[in-house]
Amino acid sequence: MDLPLTGPAGFLAATTATTLTVHAAPLAGDPLRTPPTGQPAGLLVIEFAARRRVRLNGTLIAADSNTLRFDVDQAYGNCPQYIQQRTLDPGPTAGPAPGPVRHGTALTQRDVDLVRAADTFLIGTTHPARGSDASHRGGSPGFVRVEGGYLWWPDYQGNNMFNTLGNLAVDPTAALLFCDFVTGQTLHLSGTAAIDWTTPGIPGDDGGTGRRVRFTPQALVAGRLLPLRASAVTASPDNPALTGQLSARHPSLPARMSSS
């Protein structure tokens, strides 16, 4: 599962050259409220207002009700592509009581609407030998499609590191996090993902790469777990134009989740 962690400037502290302490913890109701230590973890530190991001991969070595501590194996920045610019401020419901949280295996229409309206989501993947990774995906609202019980999105031109796609090639396990930055509503999805190769430029291949990712959700957690809000957004100038709604559903696979 992916989870949002937020805090004031300084809530992230590099206590040694390879140790990151996060002075924040998942809210009550978050699927990772009490994460077990000793497991691989991928972190994405993102500043939407400045369109900056840094990826940190390593091991969760300590966790309590107020802090998380990570032993970092990899740390590197990514370019600002596809980051929508927002200034995030504390929301009216910020605090330890986010409200009711729904666990399930079926997408509601509200979930589908949140996904289809999203211009941003986070994806977590893993590798059997190299650990976990968290990455950002962005585009114009509607770039993530929901069809036949699946989610899919075109893979855009990026930094040519292929961390996410490389992980999925050896382990299809994946987790997605969608956030509504106006209401604070969040949607965590766990499942599996596969890379589909298409003819470059066909409808739905917005970035012209001939690649898309098809995600099969298996479990969800929905709630108001983002304590920050942003009503204004400036779209990334790199967002490709949407080019159609070509179905990515494999005809031999049944739908796993309903969309009603």
Backbone as numpy.savetxt, mean C-alpha at the origin, in Angstrom:
# Nx Ny Nz CAx CAy CAz Cx Cy Cz
0.28 -7.85 6.19 -0.55 -6.66 6.19 0.33 -5.40 6.19
-0.14 -4.36 5.48 0.44 -3.03 5.58 -0.31 -2.26 6.66
0.37 -1.30 7.28 -0.30 -0.47 8.28 0.24 0.94 8.20
-0.62 1.95 8.49 -0.15 3.33 8.49 0.35 3.72 9.87
1.55 4.26 9.96 2.10 4.81 11.19 2.40 6.28 10.95
1.91 7.13 11.82 2.09 8.57 11.63 2.56 9.20 12.93
3.08 10.42 12.83 3.52 11.13 14.03 4.10 12.48 13.67
4.41 13.29 14.68 5.01 14.60 14.43 6.45 14.45 13.95
7.01 15.53 13.46 8.40 15.52 13.02 9.28 15.00 14.15
10.14 14.03 13.84 11.01 13.44 14.83 10.52 12.13 15.40
9.32 11.67 15.00 8.83 10.40 15.56 9.60 9.21 15.01
10.39 9.43 13.95 11.31 8.43 13.44 12.72 8.82 13.88
13.42 7.90 14.53 14.75 8.22 15.06 15.74 7.14 14.66
16.81 7.55 13.98 17.91 6.63 13.66 18.82 6.57 14.87
18.57 5.61 15.74 19.30 5.55 17.01 20.72 5.02 16.83
20.96 4.22 15.80 22.31 3.85 15.37 22.32 3.88 13.85
23.46 3.57 13.27 23.55 3.60 11.81 22.66 2.55 11.15
22.26 1.53 11.91 21.42 0.47 11.33 20.17 0.18 12.17
19.82 1.08 13.08 18.65 0.88 13.93 17.70 2.06 13.79
16.44 1.77 13.46 15.41 2.79 13.38 14.39 2.55 14.48
14.13 3.59 15.28 13.10 3.52 16.30 11.92 4.38 15.86
10.75 3.79 15.85 9.52 4.49 15.47 8.72 4.75 16.73
8.55 6.03 17.08 7.81 6.39 18.28 6.32 6.50 17.94
5.78 5.37 17.54 4.35 5.24 17.23 4.05 3.76 17.17
2.81 3.42 17.32 2.41 2.01 17.27 1.05 1.92 16.60
0.70 0.79 16.04 -0.60 0.64 15.40 -1.74 0.92 16.38
-2.81 1.53 15.85 -3.98 1.83 16.68 -4.73 0.55 17.05
-5.54 0.65 18.09 -6.42 -0.46 18.45 -7.31 -0.79 17.26
-7.40 -2.07 16.93 -8.18 -2.48 15.78 -7.36 -2.70 14.54
-6.13 -2.17 14.51 -5.26 -2.41 13.37 -4.85 -3.87 13.35
-4.79 -4.50 12.16 -4.43 -5.92 12.11 -3.03 -6.22 12.63
-2.18 -5.20 12.74 -0.83 -5.41 13.28 -0.66 -4.67 14.60
-1.71 -4.65 15.40 -1.67 -3.95 16.68 -0.53 -4.46 17.56
-0.32 -5.75 17.60 0.77 -6.33 18.41 1.61 -7.22 17.49
2.47 -6.64 16.68 3.24 -7.44 15.73 4.30 -8.27 16.43
4.47 -9.53 16.04 5.52 -10.36 16.65 6.90 -9.90 16.20
7.84 -9.91 17.11 9.20 -9.49 16.78 9.96 -10.65 16.14
11.13 -10.30 15.57 11.97 -11.29 14.93 11.58 -11.61 13.50
10.60 -10.89 12.95 10.14 -11.16 11.60 10.65 -10.10 10.63
10.80 -10.48 9.34 11.20 -9.48 8.34 10.14 -8.39 8.23
10.57 -7.18 7.94 9.65 -6.05 7.82 10.15 -5.10 6.75
9.22 -4.54 5.99 9.54 -3.52 5.02 8.82 -2.24 5.39
9.52 -1.13 5.38 8.94 0.17 5.72 9.09 1.12 4.55
8.08 1.94 4.35 8.14 3.03 3.39 7.90 4.33 4.15
8.90 5.19 4.18 8.76 6.51 4.80 8.46 7.48 3.68
7.28 8.11 3.74 6.86 8.97 2.63 6.37 10.31 3.16
6.82 11.38 2.53 6.40 12.74 2.85 5.64 13.26 1.62
4.32 13.21 1.71 3.51 13.54 0.54 3.67 15.01 0.14
3.80 15.91 1.10 3.87 17.33 0.78 5.09 17.66 -0.08
6.20 16.96 0.16 7.43 17.21 -0.59 7.68 16.16 -1.68
6.77 15.20 -1.81 6.93 14.10 -2.77 8.28 13.40 -2.58
8.55 13.02 -1.34 9.80 12.31 -1.04 9.48 10.97 -0.40
10.32 9.97 -0.65 10.11 8.66 -0.05 11.44 7.93 0.11
11.51 7.12 1.17 12.67 6.29 1.45 12.15 4.91 1.84
12.79 3.86 1.32 12.40 2.49 1.66 13.44 1.91 2.61
12.94 1.22 3.64 13.78 0.61 4.65 13.33 -0.83 4.83
14.24 -1.76 4.66 13.93 -3.18 4.81 14.85 -3.80 5.86
14.29 -4.65 6.69 15.10 -5.29 7.72 14.27 -6.20 8.59
14.48 -6.11 9.92 13.84 -7.01 10.87 13.25 -6.21 12.02
12.03 -6.54 12.41 11.42 -5.94 13.59 12.02 -6.62 14.82
12.73 -5.85 15.65 13.45 -6.45 16.77 12.83 -6.13 18.12
11.93 -5.14 18.18 11.27 -4.82 19.45 9.96 -4.11 19.17
8.97 -4.34 20.03 7.66 -3.70 19.86 6.96 -3.63 21.20
6.38 -2.47 21.50 5.52 -2.34 22.67 4.37 -1.41 22.30
3.64 -0.92 23.27 2.45 -0.14 22.98 2.76 1.25 22.45
4.03 1.68 22.50 4.37 3.03 22.08 5.43 3.10 21.00
6.24 2.06 20.84 7.36 2.13 19.91 7.55 0.83 19.15
8.19 0.96 18.02 8.66 -0.18 17.23 10.13 0.07 16.92
10.94 -1.00 16.91 12.36 -0.84 16.61 12.76 -1.85 15.54
13.51 -1.34 14.55 13.88 -2.15 13.40 15.39 -2.18 13.23
15.89 -3.36 12.91 17.27 -3.52 12.48 17.26 -3.43 10.96
17.89 -2.40 10.40 17.77 -2.09 8.97 18.90 -2.76 8.19
18.52 -3.51 7.15 19.49 -4.13 6.26 19.68 -3.32 4.98
18.61 -2.67 4.52 18.65 -1.91 3.27 17.94 -0.58 3.49
18.50 0.49 2.94 17.87 1.81 3.01 18.22 2.56 1.73
17.20 3.02 1.03 17.46 3.74 -0.23 16.25 4.58 -0.60
16.51 5.67 -1.29 15.45 6.56 -1.72 14.91 6.17 -3.08
13.70 6.63 -3.35 13.08 6.47 -4.65 12.72 7.84 -5.20
12.48 7.90 -6.50 12.13 9.16 -7.14 10.70 9.58 -6.77
10.31 10.82 -7.07 8.98 11.29 -6.68 7.86 10.89 -7.64
8.14 10.06 -8.64 7.12 9.71 -9.62 5.85 9.18 -8.98
4.71 9.67 -9.47 3.37 9.19 -9.14 2.96 9.45 -7.70
3.70 10.30 -6.97 3.28 10.69 -5.62 2.38 11.91 -5.74
1.12 11.78 -5.30 0.21 12.92 -5.30 0.56 13.81 -4.11
0.60 15.11 -4.34 1.05 16.03 -3.30 -0.10 16.39 -2.36
0.11 16.13 -1.08 -0.87 16.43 -0.05 -0.17 16.98 1.18
-0.83 17.85 1.90 -0.38 18.28 3.21 -1.30 17.64 4.24
-0.74 16.74 5.04 -1.53 15.97 6.00 -1.52 16.64 7.36
-2.69 16.73 7.98 -2.85 17.31 9.31 -3.61 16.33 10.19
-3.46 16.45 11.53 -4.21 15.56 12.42 -5.71 15.66 12.16
-6.36 14.52 12.13 -7.80 14.48 11.89 -8.60 14.67 13.15
-9.90 14.90 13.01 -10.74 15.13 14.19 -10.89 13.91 15.08
-10.59 12.71 14.53 -10.71 11.49 15.34 -9.35 10.92 15.69
-8.28 11.73 15.56 -6.94 11.23 15.88 -6.88 10.79 17.34
-6.27 9.64 17.59 -6.18 9.12 18.94 -6.25 7.61 18.95
-6.32 7.00 20.12 -6.25 5.54 20.20 -7.55 4.83 19.91
-8.66 5.55 19.67 -9.96 4.90 19.46 -10.47 5.21 18.06
-10.12 4.40 17.06 -10.47 4.72 15.68 -11.91 4.42 15.32
-12.67 3.74 16.18 -14.03 3.36 15.85 -14.09 1.90 15.43
-15.26 1.44 15.00 -15.41 0.03 14.65 -14.53 -0.39 13.49
-14.02 -1.61 13.58 -13.17 -2.17 12.54 -13.84 -3.45 12.03
-13.92 -3.59 10.73 -14.60 -4.73 10.12 -13.58 -5.69 9.53
-13.68 -6.95 9.91 -12.87 -8.02 9.34 -13.76 -8.86 8.45
-13.25 -9.30 7.32 -14.09 -10.10 6.45 -13.34 -10.69 5.29
-14.09 -11.31 4.42 -13.54 -11.92 3.21 -14.30 -11.46 1.97
-15.24 -10.52 2.13 -16.04 -10.04 1.01 -15.99 -8.53 0.92
-15.62 -8.02 -0.23 -15.63 -6.58 -0.47 -17.07 -6.08 -0.49
-17.33 -4.99 0.22 -18.62 -4.32 0.12 -18.54 -3.28 -1.00
-19.67 -2.73 -1.35 -19.65 -1.68 -2.38 -18.84 -0.48 -1.91
-18.88 -0.20 -0.62 -18.07 0.91 -0.09 -16.58 0.64 -0.29
-16.16 -0.60 -0.08 -14.76 -0.95 -0.31 -14.39 -0.76 -1.78
-15.26 -1.25 -2.66 -15.00 -1.12 -4.10 -14.91 0.35 -4.50
-15.81 1.17 -3.96 -15.78 2.60 -4.28 -14.49 3.25 -3.80
-14.02 2.86 -2.60 -12.77 3.42 -2.09 -11.60 3.07 -3.01
-11.54 1.81 -3.44 -10.45 1.38 -4.32 -10.52 2.12 -5.65
-11.68 2.21 -6.24 -11.81 2.83 -7.55 -11.55 4.33 -7.52
-11.73 4.96 -6.36 -11.47 6.39 -6.24 -10.03 6.70 -5.84
-9.26 5.67 -5.48 -7.92 5.89 -4.93 -6.95 6.38 -5.99
-6.08 7.31 -5.60 -4.97 7.72 -6.45 -3.64 7.25 -5.86
-3.71 6.50 -4.75 -2.52 6.05 -4.04 -2.83 4.77 -3.30
-1.90 3.83 -3.28 -1.98 2.72 -2.34 -0.57 2.21 -2.07
-0.43 1.42 -1.02 0.84 0.81 -0.67 0.72 -0.70 -0.86
1.82 -1.32 -1.28 1.84 -2.76 -1.48 3.02 -3.36 -0.74
2.75 -4.42 0.01 3.79 -5.16 0.71 4.01 -6.51 0.06
5.27 -6.87 -0.16 5.62 -8.16 -0.74 6.77 -8.77 0.06
7.11 -10.00 -0.27 8.17 -10.67 0.49 8.97 -11.58 -0.42
10.17 -11.88 0.02 11.08 -12.79 -0.69 11.55 -13.83 0.32
11.61 -15.10 -0.04 11.95 -16.14 0.94 13.34 -16.00 1.55
14.25 -15.33 0.84 15.62 -15.20 1.36 15.99 -13.77 1.71
15.36 -12.78 1.05 15.78 -11.39 1.22 14.85 -10.55 2.07
13.74 -11.11 2.57 12.89 -10.37 3.48 11.73 -9.66 2.81
11.14 -8.72 3.55 9.93 -8.03 3.12 10.23 -6.65 2.56
9.26 -6.13 1.82 9.44 -4.84 1.15 8.09 -4.14 1.10
8.09 -2.82 1.25 6.88 -2.01 1.12 7.11 -0.97 0.03
6.13 -0.79 -0.84 6.28 0.12 -1.96 5.02 0.94 -2.17
5.18 2.05 -2.86 4.09 2.98 -3.15 3.65 2.81 -4.60
2.36 2.92 -4.84 1.82 2.98 -6.19 0.86 4.16 -6.27
0.97 4.92 -7.35 0.10 6.07 -7.53 -0.30 6.25 -8.97
-1.37 6.95 -9.18 -1.87 7.23 -10.53 -3.13 8.06 -10.42
-3.77 8.31 -11.54 -5.03 9.04 -11.53 -6.12 8.18 -10.89
-7.10 8.79 -10.21 -8.19 8.00 -9.65 -8.81 7.10 -10.72
-8.94 5.82 -10.38 -9.44 4.86 -11.35 -8.36 3.98 -11.92
-7.08 4.24 -11.56 -6.02 3.41 -12.13 -6.02 2.00 -11.57
-6.65 1.81 -10.39 -6.85 0.45 -9.85 -8.26 0.02 -10.21
-8.36 -1.07 -10.95 -9.66 -1.57 -11.38 -10.11 -2.71 -10.48
-11.42 -2.83 -10.30 -12.02 -3.95 -9.57 -12.97 -4.64 -10.53
-12.68 -5.89 -10.87 -13.50 -6.63 -11.83 -13.54 -8.10 -11.44
-14.72 -8.67 -11.38 -14.86 -10.10 -11.18 -14.22 -10.64 -9.92
-14.18 -9.84 -8.86 -13.57 -10.29 -7.62 -12.09 -10.06 -7.54
-11.49 -9.48 -8.56 -10.06 -9.19 -8.59 -9.82 -7.68 -8.60
-8.63 -7.28 -8.17 -8.12 -5.94 -8.40 -7.00 -6.05 -9.41
-6.85 -5.06 -10.25 -5.69 -5.05 -11.13 -5.32 -3.61 -11.45
-4.04 -3.42 -11.75 -3.55 -2.10 -12.11 -2.38 -2.25 -13.08
-2.22 -1.29 -14.00 -1.08 -1.34 -14.92 0.20 -0.96 -14.18
1.28 -1.61 -14.55 2.58 -1.30 -13.96 3.22 -0.19 -14.77
3.53 0.93 -14.12 4.08 2.09 -14.81 5.61 2.02 -14.87
6.17 2.84 -15.73 7.62 2.98 -15.78 8.10 3.50 -14.43
9.16 2.88 -13.88 9.64 3.30 -12.57 11.14 3.43 -12.52
11.74 2.94 -11.43 13.17 3.12 -11.21 14.00 1.95 -11.72
13.32 0.99 -12.39 14.00 -0.18 -12.98 14.66 -1.09 -11.95
14.21 -1.02 -10.70 14.72 -1.93 -9.69 13.85 -3.19 -9.57
12.56 -3.06 -9.88 11.62 -4.19 -9.91 11.59 -4.97 -8.60
11.69 -4.26 -7.48 11.63 -4.94 -6.18 10.31 -5.69 -6.01
9.21 -5.00 -6.27 7.90 -5.61 -6.06 7.66 -6.75 -7.03
7.87 -6.50 -8.31 7.62 -7.55 -9.30 8.59 -8.72 -9.12
9.81 -8.44 -8.72 10.77 -9.52 -8.48 10.33 -10.40 -7.33
9.82 -9.78 -6.26 9.31 -10.57 -5.14 8.11 -11.41 -5.57
7.19 -10.81 -6.31 5.99 -11.54 -6.72 6.33 -12.70 -7.65
7.43 -12.60 -8.38 7.81 -13.68 -9.28 8.19 -14.96 -8.52
8.61 -14.81 -7.25 9.01 -15.99 -6.47 8.06 -16.28 -5.31
7.27 -15.28 -4.90 6.31 -15.47 -3.80 5.11 -14.58 -4.08
3.95 -15.14 -4.41 2.79 -14.32 -4.78 2.09 -13.64 -3.61
2.51 -13.92 -2.38 1.86 -13.31 -1.23 2.01 -11.79 -1.28
0.91 -11.08 -1.03 0.96 -9.61 -1.08 -0.11 -9.03 -0.16
0.11 -7.78 0.24 -0.86 -7.05 1.04 -0.97 -5.63 0.49
-2.17 -5.10 0.45 -2.42 -3.76 -0.06 -3.04 -2.90 1.04
-2.72 -1.61 1.03 -3.33 -0.65 1.94 -3.84 0.54 1.14
-5.15 0.77 1.21 -5.78 1.93 0.61 -6.24 2.86 1.72
-6.06 4.17 1.52 -6.47 5.17 2.51 -7.30 6.26 1.82
-8.39 6.63 2.45 -9.15 7.80 2.04 -8.63 8.96 2.88
-7.89 9.88 2.25 -7.23 10.94 2.99 -8.21 12.02 3.45
-9.44 12.00 2.97 -10.44 12.97 3.40 -11.16 12.48 4.65
-11.52 11.19 4.69 -12.29 10.64 5.81 -11.45 9.87 6.82
-10.26 9.43 6.44 -9.44 8.59 7.30 -9.77 7.12 7.19
-10.70 6.77 6.30 -11.06 5.37 6.12 -9.91 4.60 5.49
-9.67 3.38 5.97 -8.60 2.55 5.44 -9.15 1.19 5.05
-8.46 0.56 4.11 -8.82 -0.78 3.68 -7.53 -1.58 3.50
-7.35 -2.60 4.34 -6.22 -3.53 4.25 -6.71 -4.77 3.51
-5.96 -5.19 2.52 -6.30 -6.41 1.78 -5.10 -7.35 1.79
-5.34 -8.61 2.11 -4.31 -9.64 2.05 -4.72 -10.66 1.00
-3.73 -11.16 0.25 -4.04 -12.15 -0.77 -2.82 -12.51 -1.57
-3.03 -12.78 -2.85 -1.94 -13.14 -3.74 -1.99 -12.28 -5.00
-0.84 -12.11 -5.62 -0.77 -11.27 -6.82 0.05 -11.98 -7.89
-0.28 -11.71 -9.14 0.43 -12.30 -10.27 0.68 -11.21 -11.32
1.75 -11.38 -12.06 2.10 -10.45 -13.13 1.49 -10.96 -14.43
0.72 -10.11 -15.09 0.16 -10.44 -16.39 0.90 -9.64 -17.46
1.29 -10.32 -18.53 1.97 -9.67 -19.65 0.97 -9.47 -20.77
0.89 -8.26 -21.29 -0.06 -7.92 -22.34 0.69 -7.28 -23.51
-0.03 -7.01 -24.56 0.54 -6.25 -25.67 0.65 -4.79 -25.25
1.83 -4.19 -25.32 1.95 -2.78 -24.91 0.98 -1.89 -25.69
0.33 -1.00 -24.94 -0.55 -0.02 -25.57 -2.00 -0.43 -25.71
-2.36 -1.66 -25.31 -3.76 -2.05 -25.40 -4.56 -1.26 -24.37
-5.91 -1.20 -24.51 -6.71 -0.48 -23.52 -6.45 -1.00 -22.11
-6.21 -0.09 -21.19 -5.88 -0.44 -19.81 -4.40 -0.44 -19.53
-3.57 -0.47 -20.58 -2.12 -0.43 -20.38 -1.71 1.04 -20.35
-2.11 1.74 -19.29 -1.97 3.19 -19.23 -0.54 3.67 -19.43
0.42 2.97 -18.84 1.81 3.41 -18.94 2.55 2.86 -20.13
1.91 1.98 -20.90 2.54 1.44 -22.10 3.64 0.45 -21.86
3.64 -0.22 -20.69 4.72 -1.17 -20.39 4.39 -2.60 -20.81
3.11 -2.88 -21.04 2.72 -4.26 -21.32 2.72 -5.14 -20.09
2.68 -4.53 -18.90 2.66 -5.27 -17.63 1.50 -4.79 -16.78
0.86 -5.71 -16.09 -0.12 -5.35 -15.08 -0.03 -6.36 -13.94
-0.54 -5.96 -12.80 -0.56 -6.85 -11.63 -2.01 -7.16 -11.31
-2.31 -8.44 -11.18 -3.66 -8.92 -10.86 -3.63 -9.48 -9.44
-4.46 -8.91 -8.58 -4.46 -9.23 -7.15 -5.75 -9.95 -6.77
-5.61 -11.10 -6.11 -6.75 -11.86 -5.62 -6.86 -11.67 -4.11
-7.84 -10.89 -3.63 -7.96 -10.68 -2.19 -8.55 -11.89 -1.50
-8.05 -12.16 -0.30 -8.52 -13.29 0.49 -9.03 -12.88 1.87
-8.58 -11.74 2.39 -9.05 -11.25 3.68 -8.93 -9.74 3.69
-9.77 -9.09 4.48 -9.74 -7.64 4.55 -9.97 -7.17 5.98
-9.46 -5.96 6.24 -9.73 -5.24 7.48 -10.05 -3.81 7.07
-11.23 -3.34 7.43 -11.66 -1.99 7.05 -12.03 -1.20 8.29
-11.60 0.06 8.33 -11.92 0.91 9.47 -11.41 2.31 9.22
-11.55 3.16 10.22 -11.03 4.53 10.12 -9.73 4.57 10.92
-8.65 4.04 10.30 -7.39 3.84 11.01 -6.31 4.83 10.60
-6.65 5.82 9.77 -5.68 6.86 9.41 -5.99 8.11 10.20
-5.13 8.51 11.14 -5.43 9.65 12.00 -5.11 11.00 11.36
-4.75 11.02 10.09 -4.42 12.26 9.39 -5.45 12.52 8.30
-5.56 13.80 7.90 -6.51 14.19 6.87 -5.85 15.17 5.91
-6.32 15.16 4.67 -5.89 16.14 3.67 -7.03 16.29 2.68
-7.59 17.48 2.59 -8.72 17.70 1.69 -8.27 18.11 0.30
-7.07 18.69 0.19 -6.58 19.16 -1.11 -5.50 18.22 -1.62
-5.44 18.06 -2.93 -4.44 17.20 -3.54 -4.01 17.81 -4.87
-2.72 17.71 -5.15 -2.18 18.11 -6.44 -1.65 16.86 -7.11
-2.23 16.50 -8.24 -1.87 15.26 -8.91 -0.43 15.29 -9.38
0.22 14.15 -9.36 1.57 14.04 -9.89 1.56 14.33 -11.39
2.52 15.10 -11.89 2.58 15.36 -13.34 2.95 14.12 -14.14
3.38 13.06 -13.45 3.79 11.83 -14.14 2.65 10.86 -14.38
1.48 11.11 -13.80 0.38 10.16 -13.92 -0.02 9.97 -15.39
0.01 8.73 -15.90 -0.47 8.51 -17.26 -1.99 8.67 -17.33
-2.48 8.99 -18.52 -3.92 9.06 -18.72 -4.51 7.65 -18.71
-5.69 7.51 -18.13 -6.37 6.22 -18.14 -6.85 5.91 -19.56
-6.72 4.64 -19.94 -6.98 4.30 -21.34 -8.06 3.25 -21.54
-8.80 2.87 -20.51 -9.87 1.92 -20.72 -9.99 0.98 -19.55
-10.94 0.11 -19.62 -11.25 -0.81 -18.53 -11.23 -2.25 -19.03
-10.17 -2.65 -19.69 -10.05 -4.02 -20.19 -9.98 -4.99 -19.03
-10.80 -6.04 -19.06 -10.86 -6.98 -17.95 -9.56 -7.75 -17.80
-9.13 -7.93 -16.54 -7.93 -8.73 -16.26 -8.31 -10.07 -15.65
-9.58 -10.40 -15.61 -9.98 -11.65 -14.97 -9.62 -12.85 -15.83
-8.95 -13.79 -15.21 -8.59 -15.02 -15.91 -9.84 -15.88 -16.04
-10.23 -16.31 -17.25 -11.52 -16.99 -17.42 -11.63 -18.30 -16.68
-10.50 -18.92 -16.30 -10.58 -20.23 -15.65 -10.61 -20.13 -14.13
-10.57 -18.91 -13.60 -10.55 -18.74 -12.15 -11.85 -18.11 -11.68
-12.49 -18.66 -10.64 -13.74 -18.08 -10.14 -13.44 -16.84 -9.30
-14.44 -15.97 -9.20 -14.30 -14.81 -8.34 -14.22 -15.26 -6.89
-13.31 -14.66 -6.12 -13.12 -15.05 -4.72 -13.90 -14.17 -3.76
-14.20 -12.93 -4.19 -14.86 -12.00 -3.29 -15.97 -11.31 -4.07
-17.04 -10.97 -3.37 -18.14 -10.28 -4.04 -17.87 -8.78 -4.08
-18.51 -8.09 -4.98 -18.35 -6.64 -5.07 -19.68 -5.93 -4.81
-20.49 -6.53 -3.97 -21.77 -5.90 -3.66 -22.03 -5.98 -2.16
